[in-house]
Amino acid sequence: MRLFIAIDFNELKDCFNELQEDLPKKLSFTKTFHLTLKFLGEVRLNDADSIISILKNIKFEPFTVYLDSIGVFPNENNIRVIWVGLKPEEKIIALQNEIDKSLMG
């Protein structure tokens, strides 16, 4: 199965749905809003349980993020992903680093 580690932003779906209304109508959207912290790719089912156990041991202080910017990739003529920048980046990067360190083994 394809896995990634993310922060769920579905509680902000009304805000993101409002942003989507300003985008071209020809685009179709998923209705999940998240920040991918790490893409794991294809993972065997038994390995997923180990990954979950490792992630449960990561300790971090809760933090608040703010929406900062919006963009698309790969480009405006071929929109595959719409991204929203967040601030402060330092807290997010620190959490990503903790995840990376924890999963190295």
C-alpha positions as CSV (number, residue, x, y, z in Angstrom):
1,M,0.0,0.0,0.0
2,R,1.1,3.6,-0.7
3,L,1.7,5.5,2.6
4,F,2.6,9.0,3.6
5,I,2.8,10.7,7.0
6,A,0.8,13.9,7.1
7,I,-0.9,16.5,9.3
8,D,-4.6,16.4,8.7
9,F,-6.1,19.9,7.9
10,N,-9.7,18.7,7.2
11,E,-11.0,21.0,10.0
12,L,-10.0,23.8,7.7
13,K,-12.0,22.4,4.7
14,D,-14.4,25.3,4.6
15,C,-11.5,27.7,4.1
16,F,-9.8,25.5,1.5
17,N,-13.1,25.0,-0.3
18,E,-13.5,28.7,-0.5
19,L,-10.0,29.0,-2.1
20,Q,-11.0,26.4,-4.6
21,E,-13.9,28.4,-5.8
22,D,-11.5,31.0,-7.2
23,L,-9.7,28.4,-9.3
24,P,-10.6,27.3,-12.8
25,K,-13.8,25.3,-12.9
26,K,-12.3,22.7,-15.2
27,L,-10.2,21.4,-12.2
28,S,-11.4,18.6,-10.0
29,F,-10.4,18.4,-6.4
30,T,-10.1,15.7,-3.7
31,K,-11.7,16.7,-0.5
32,T,-8.8,15.8,1.8
33,F,-6.5,18.6,3.0
34,H,-3.2,17.7,4.5
35,L,0.4,18.6,4.8
36,T,2.6,15.7,3.7
37,L,5.5,15.4,6.2
38,K,7.1,12.3,4.6
39,F,6.1,10.2,1.6
40,L,6.9,6.5,2.2
41,G,5.8,5.0,-1.0
42,E,4.9,1.4,-1.3
43,V,5.0,-0.3,2.2
44,R,4.1,-3.9,3.1
45,L,1.2,-4.3,5.5
46,N,3.4,-5.8,8.3
47,D,5.9,-2.9,7.9
48,A,3.1,-0.4,8.4
49,D,2.5,-1.6,12.0
50,S,6.2,-1.1,12.8
51,I,6.2,2.4,11.3
52,I,3.1,3.3,13.4
53,S,4.8,2.1,16.6
54,I,7.9,4.2,15.8
55,L,5.9,7.3,15.0
56,K,4.0,7.0,18.3
57,N,7.3,7.5,20.2
58,I,8.0,10.9,18.6
59,K,7.5,13.6,21.2
60,F,7.0,17.3,20.2
61,E,5.2,20.3,21.6
62,P,2.0,21.3,19.9
63,F,2.3,24.3,17.6
64,T,0.2,26.6,15.6
65,V,0.7,27.3,11.9
66,Y,-0.7,30.0,9.7
67,L,-1.6,30.0,6.0
68,D,1.0,32.0,4.1
69,S,1.0,31.5,0.4
70,I,-0.6,29.4,-2.4
71,G,0.8,27.8,-5.5
72,V,0.6,24.9,-7.9
73,F,2.8,22.4,-9.5
74,P,4.0,21.3,-11.9
75,N,2.8,24.5,-13.5
76,E,-0.3,26.7,-14.0
77,N,-1.0,25.1,-17.4
78,N,-1.0,21.6,-15.9
79,I,-2.2,21.8,-12.3
80,R,-1.8,18.5,-10.5
81,V,-1.4,19.8,-7.0
82,I,-2.4,23.0,-5.2
83,W,-0.2,23.8,-2.3
84,V,-0.6,26.3,0.6
85,G,2.5,27.6,2.4
86,L,2.6,27.6,6.1
87,K,4.4,29.6,8.7
88,P,6.4,29.1,10.9
89,E,8.3,26.7,8.8
90,E,10.8,25.9,11.6
91,K,8.3,23.9,13.7
92,I,7.2,21.8,10.7
93,I,10.8,21.2,9.5
94,A,11.8,20.1,13.1
95,L,8.9,17.6,13.1
96,Q,9.9,16.3,9.7
97,N,13.5,15.9,10.9
98,E,12.3,13.9,13.9
99,I,10.3,11.7,11.7
100,D,13.3,11.1,9.4
101,K,15.6,10.3,12.3
102,S,13.1,7.9,13.8
103,L,12.5,6.0,10.6
104,M,16.2,5.7,9.6
105,G,16.5,2.2,11.1
